[in-house]
Amino acid sequence: MKKILFIVGSTRKGSFNRQLAEVAKGLLEGKAEVSYLDFSALPFLNQDEEYPASAELGRIRQEIKDADALWVFTPEYNSSYPGYLKNLIDWLSRPVVPNDYSSPVIIGKKVAISGVAGKSAAAGARGKLRELLTLVKAVVVEKETGGSLNREAIVSGTYTPDEATLLALQEEAEAILSD
């Protein structure tokens, strides 16, 4: 059974993107083993602290390495992804072995991208995240899911994907499971 590591780019407990991730997790039930990456204690990238890697960075790298694929759920802040998520990807793009630029754990890793935001459906964040992940040599799944928040969701704090979003999420789940 494939191991899919979910990365939620929001630290908010009731995050709409965490809610979307839970829906995606349900779609993968019985087809993949899903876990969530906790990177809340990862410090800001600092080359002075790169070697030896901290225990926290070592744990995160191992979880990335052990996963068959990653699925990123990103909010959109000012038409882009949050700095919290960028910091993680920056760390993952760094060599594990000093000066060995073939050693970053993100290279060749299959990654799916989804996002929930207002009317934009996180299109700006998803596009820029695709660009960044491609730059760091991840293999980005072509299918993406973008969910729009309506006023009711914003007021209630509860996100329920519409039929089109559910269909896109199902197609993305199938794409991340494919070889």
LINSUL-V173510 format. One line per field, one symbol per residue. phi: phi as a letter, one per 40 degrees, with the letter a starting at -180 (. if undefined). Layout:
BEGIN
phi=???
END
This chain:
BEGIN
phi=.cbbbcbbcbccdcdcccccccccdcccdgbacbbbccbcccccdaccbcbcccdcccccdcccccccabbcbbcbbfgaccddcccccdccccccbdgbcccdcccgccbbbbabacccfgcccccccdccccdcgcbccccbbbbbccddccccgbbbccccccccccccccccccc
END
